[in-house]
Amino acid sequence: MEVSEIITGSGVRSRESAVADDRLTSGRIVRRVPQAAARVKEERPGRGGVLEKVSEAVGEQASGNRHAVALRLLESPEPVVVELAQDRPCSLRWRGARLTVTNTTGPERLAGDWWKDGYRRDYWRCRTDGPSELMLYKEQSDWWVQGWYD
């Protein structure tokens, strides 16, 4: 089963909606990208770099030069069963399908103030054998799918 088939559950936009959104925003959304070292250095925060259209970054993503640019969050995180190899996710079972993890980035720890809420989560970015990259997190001993990149 492909990740795209698994993702079509509740709370996810249709492909037609995503295509319409791309048409409406194409060329209108920009992001700042750091300049090469040889260019003039800007000292003020947020002023250095050059502006790049997001659609250009998406084109580079397709050729494998960049990480995915859009994170699609689920309305509520969903439980997932994760198998580990050397303390890293190597496969998972989510929405009834088994996915093999081909690459992981993480963990990245987020934690709250111990005197207020005291949560602690380790986030992992996991590329699967399907077309997507999933964002997982581990809280205590439970694993959850937070969303995916596309």
HUCORSUL-V65967 format. One record per pair of residues at least 24 apart in sequence whose ideal C-beta (glycine too) atoms are under 10 Angstrom apart, sorted by the first residue. I is the first residue (numbers start at 1). J is the second residue. D is the distance in whole Angstrom. If there is no record, write none. Layout:
<<I;J;D> <I;J;D>>
//
This chain:
<<1;95;9> <1;96;8> <1;97;4> <1;98;8> <1;99;8> <1;130;8> <2;97;9> <2;99;10> <2;128;10> <2;129;9> <2;130;5> <2;131;7> <2;132;9> <3;94;9> <3;95;10> <3;97;8> <3;99;7> <3;128;6> <3;129;8> <3;130;3> <3;131;6> <3;132;4> <3;133;9> <3;134;8> <3;148;7> <3;150;9> <4;130;7> <4;131;6> <4;132;7> <4;148;10> <4;150;9> <5;95;9> <5;97;8> <5;130;8> <6;94;6> <6;95;5> <6;96;8> <6;97;5> <6;99;8> <6;128;10> <6;130;8> <6;132;9> <6;134;10> <6;145;10> <6;148;9> <7;72;8> <7;74;9> <7;94;10> <7;95;8> <7;130;9> <7;131;10> <7;132;7> <7;134;9> <7;145;10> <7;147;10> <7;148;6> <7;150;9> <8;95;9> <9;74;9> <9;78;8> <9;95;6> <10;74;9> <10;75;8> <10;76;10> <11;72;9> <11;73;9> <11;74;6> <11;75;4> <11;76;8> <11;78;10> <12;72;7> <12;74;8> <12;75;9> <12;147;10> <12;148;9> <13;72;8> <18;70;9> <18;72;9> <18;150;8> <21;70;10> <22;54;10> <22;55;8> <22;58;8> <25;53;10> <25;54;8> <25;55;8> <26;53;8> <26;54;9> <26;55;5> <26;58;9> <27;53;6> <27;54;9> <27;55;6> <27;56;9> <28;53;8> <28;54;9> <28;55;9> <29;53;7> <29;54;4> <29;55;8> <29;57;10> <29;69;10> <30;54;7> <30;55;10> <30;56;9> <30;57;10> <31;56;10> <31;57;7> <31;69;8> <33;57;8> <58;150;10> <61;149;9> <61;150;9> <67;105;9> <67;125;8> <67;127;10> <67;133;8> <67;149;7> <68;125;9> <68;127;9> <68;132;8> <68;133;6> <68;148;8> <68;149;3> <68;150;6> <69;149;8> <69;150;9> <70;147;10> <70;148;9> <70;149;6> <70;150;6> <71;125;10> <71;133;9> <71;135;7> <71;146;9> <71;147;6> <71;148;8> <71;149;6> <71;150;9> <72;132;9> <72;135;9> <72;146;10> <72;147;5> <72;148;6> <72;149;7> <72;150;6> <73;135;8> <73;146;6> <73;147;4> <73;148;9> <74;135;9> <74;144;9> <74;145;7> <74;146;7> <74;147;5> <74;148;9> <75;147;10> <76;144;9> <76;146;10> <77;121;10> <77;135;9> <77;136;9> <77;137;7> <77;139;9> <77;142;10> <77;143;10> <77;144;4> <77;145;6> <77;146;5> <77;147;8> <78;143;10> <78;144;7> <78;145;5> <78;146;9> <78;147;10> <79;142;7> <79;143;7> <79;144;6> <79;145;8> <80;126;10> <80;134;8> <80;136;6> <80;137;10> <80;138;10> <80;142;9> <80;143;5> <80;144;6> <80;145;5> <80;146;10> <81;142;10> <81;143;7> <82;124;9> <82;126;9> <82;136;7> <82;138;8> <82;142;10> <82;143;4> <82;144;10> <82;145;10> <84;138;10> <84;143;10> <88;124;8> <88;126;9> <89;124;6> <89;126;5> <89;128;10> <89;134;9> <89;136;7> <89;138;9> <89;143;8> <90;126;9> <91;126;10> <91;128;9> <91;129;9> <92;126;7> <92;128;8> <92;134;8> <92;136;7> <92;143;8> <92;145;8> <94;128;9> <94;134;8> <94;136;9> <94;143;9> <94;144;10> <94;145;6> <95;145;9> <97;128;10> <97;130;9> <98;129;10> <99;126;8> <99;128;4> <99;129;6> <99;130;6> <99;132;9> <99;134;8> <100;126;10> <100;127;10> <100;128;7> <100;129;4> <100;130;9> <101;126;5> <101;127;7> <101;128;6> <101;129;8> <101;133;10> <101;134;8> <101;136;9> <102;126;8> <102;127;5> <102;128;7> <102;129;6> <102;130;10> <102;133;10> <103;127;4> <103;128;9> <103;133;8> <104;133;10> <104;136;9> <105;133;9> <106;135;9> <106;136;8> <106;137;9> <106;138;9> <107;136;10> <107;137;9> <107;138;7> <108;135;10> <108;137;9> <109;137;10> <109;138;10> <110;137;8> <110;139;10> <121;146;9> <125;149;7>>
//
